[in-house]
Amino acid sequence: MTEKFLAPKADITYGQLDKVLKSFGFTRHEFERRGKAVQYDHKETGASITLPLFPKKDYVMVHHLIAVRTTLDGFGVADRTVFEKKLKKVG
């Protein structure tokens, strides 16, 4: 018997994450290459985040949330505390 691995999910949707990223000044661009995806670009800092395109009502996979948080912090867009406060506001 084979078991299917299910990635853990956060308690925020991709639609809510989209709103948070836009509030930080990211622009959104959808594209298709080996599947549909979305890219967020932050012109001021050069930060770029690429994620698979999921329905806005789907819950964010934890590893995607970690990648976003790491990018925001690494490029100086927002530290973890500011990011988490914005997530709570839209949640």
C-alpha positions in Angstrom: 0.0 0.0 0.0 1.4 3.4 -0.9 0.7 6.5 1.1 0.3 9.9 -0.4 2.3 12.7 1.2 0.3 15.8 1.9 2.2 19.0 2.5 1.2 20.9 5.7 -0.9 23.9 5.2 -1.0 27.3 6.9 -4.2 29.0 8.1 -4.1 31.6 5.4 -5.3 31.4 1.8 -3.4 32.2 -1.3 -5.9 35.1 -1.9 -5.0 36.5 1.5 -1.3 36.1 0.9 -1.8 37.9 -2.4 -3.4 40.9 -0.6 -0.5 41.0 1.9 2.2 40.9 -0.8 0.4 43.7 -2.7 0.2 45.8 0.5 4.0 45.6 0.6 4.2 46.9 -2.9 4.6 43.7 -4.9 3.2 43.5 -8.4 1.7 40.2 -9.6 2.2 38.5 -13.0 0.7 35.1 -14.0 2.6 32.9 -16.5 2.7 29.3 -17.7 5.8 27.2 -17.9 5.5 23.5 -17.0 2.3 24.5 -15.2 0.6 27.7 -14.2 2.5 30.0 -11.8 2.4 33.5 -10.3 5.4 35.8 -9.8 5.5 38.7 -7.4 8.1 41.4 -8.0 9.1 44.2 -5.6 10.6 46.9 -7.9 12.2 48.9 -5.0 14.2 46.1 -3.6 14.5 43.6 -6.5 12.8 40.9 -4.5 11.0 38.2 -6.5 8.7 35.4 -5.4 7.5 32.7 -7.7 4.7 30.3 -6.6 2.6 27.7 -8.4 -0.8 29.2 -9.2 -3.5 27.9 -6.8 -7.1 28.9 -6.4 -7.4 32.0 -4.1 -9.5 30.0 -1.6 -6.9 27.2 -1.2 -4.8 27.3 2.0 -1.1 28.1 1.5 1.4 25.3 1.9 3.7 25.9 4.8 6.9 25.7 2.6 5.5 28.5 0.4 4.8 30.7 3.4 8.3 30.1 4.6 9.8 31.0 1.2 7.8 34.2 1.2 8.8 35.2 4.7 12.4 34.4 4.0 12.4 36.6 0.8 10.7 39.5 2.6 13.2 39.4 5.4 16.2 38.8 3.2 15.4 41.7 0.9 14.5 44.1 3.7 10.9 44.4 2.6 9.5 43.4 6.0 10.7 41.5 9.0 8.9 38.5 10.4 6.9 40.5 13.0 5.6 42.9 10.5 4.7 40.1 8.0 2.9 38.1 10.7 0.9 41.2 11.8 -0.3 41.8 8.2 -1.2 38.1 7.9 -3.4 38.4 11.0 -5.1 41.5 9.7 -6.3 39.8 6.5 -7.0 36.5 8.3 
